[in-house]
Every structure is written in structure tokens, then in C-alpha cells.
Amino acid sequence: MFETLRKGQAVCEQHGEYERSEIMYGPLGTIWTPCPSCEAAEKEKRDMQATEEHAKMMRDHKLNILLSKSGVPRKFKGKTFNGYRPMCAKAMARLTEVVDYAALLVDNPQQPQSLIMIGKVGTGKTHLACAMIEYVIRQTLKQCQYVAFSEVVRRVKSSWRNGSEESEQDIYDSLASPYLLVIDEVGMQRFTDFERTVAYEVINARYIAENPTVMVSNLAAKDLKPTIGDRAIDRLRENGGQALLFDWESYRSSGGVQ
């Protein structure tokens, strides 16, 4: 319980003259009320801090959800561009090109370009592709997804079963919606007309949605079109889509870090 004892004038160094009150706070004694303009400014500062903290909490929550649902394999979770160790000049050049491409996805989402990363096993393609997902999610808070091509094929085949919870079209629609999709391990299995059709449908759905696609493969450059198909590759190369060749010695065989 408190009681106003008296009122008087005071001068604030920042806001000038103001009216203040001496208030009795029971056994705690008396206090003089502070400058109301200072109080209002302090409240505004506290409110702003609370708003910023809430926004950060919500951003962190969304970020964690996007990262957890990105589909990146456990082995490659948390991979970064800084964690990639280029072992030769070519590897350094590819790292720079992938970093530049990731920056393009962040800075120019209105001009989507796809990317093909092909070459030898163990040269860090998947590391860089997963680092790209991590980077773009953190910078944009947009959905980015990793999927192995064999998983796409398995889902499509499963959709034909009686009682399947998703249709083939549902699968293509779900893969078209993320802002960035990394399709890894393309060409590991024997490509039939069916696999070529699936690859084209996924890539074409994303082309229509104007979302960038990154395709990762251990195929040699000369085998790319005969295996994947002209139509799918042409879609990836439209609008300036690049193909990056990783053709140096494997990190694994040389004892390097991926």
C-alpha cells in the first residue's frame, strides 16, 4: 500500500522540468517518482527488447524445424563451406563456384538457376551440396530438401500399391515445393526408361515452379545425357544452369577430410 505525501517540481537533465510526487511505500520508506519521459523511454526500450527476443526465439524455432526436416543424412548434418578442405587447385575452384552459387540463391531468388555437380567418388560433392542446404536455410528461412534419387524411385513405385497414402503426382508436387532441392546419387542405379521419366518429372515440376535444383552424380560428363536423358539435363541447364566437374583424386583414397 502506498500514499502520495506531496508533489513538487524537478528537472531532468534530458527532458527538462517535470512534476514529481513523494510516495510512501509503507515500511520501505518514501521515494520520489522519476521523470515520466525517462520512464516512457525505458518502457519503450524494454518492449523493443522483448519484441526482438520473441522474434529471435520464433526465428530460431523455425530454423530448427527447417534444418531437422531438410532430409540431410546424419553424416552430413552441420556441414559447412568452411569445413570443406580443398586438396588441389581444382577443388578450390569448385568450392568458390559452389559458394558463389549459394550466394546467388540467397540474393537473387527471382532468377533461379539449377546446378549439376558431377565427377569422381569421394571428391566432396555431397558435403558441398549439404553445406549449401544449411547455408540457404540459415540465410533465407526457406524450405530446402535433400533426397537420394533411389528414394524418389522407391516412393514412386510404392505409390502404385493399393492403399498408398500418396499418389505419384503427390510425390512430384512435394518435391517441387521446396525452394531448393538437392537430388543426390543420381546414376548409381541402372537407368531404365522408367528412371529417366521419374528424373524428368521431378526436374520439370521444379522447372515449372521456378525453383532451383542441384543434381549430384558420380557419372562422367560424357555419360550424363545418355543416362539421365536430354530433356532433364536441358531443363537443368536452362537460365544459365552450370555443370561443375569434380575429377580429381578421391579424398577417401588420399586420406583427406570430406
Helices and strands as residue ranges (DSSP letters): E 3-12, E 16-24, G 26-28, E 30-32, H 36-68, G 74-76, H 89-107, E 115-119, H 125-140, E 144-148, H 149-158, H 168-176, E 180-186, H 193-209, E 213-217, H 221-228, H 230-237, G 238-240, E 242-246, H 251-254
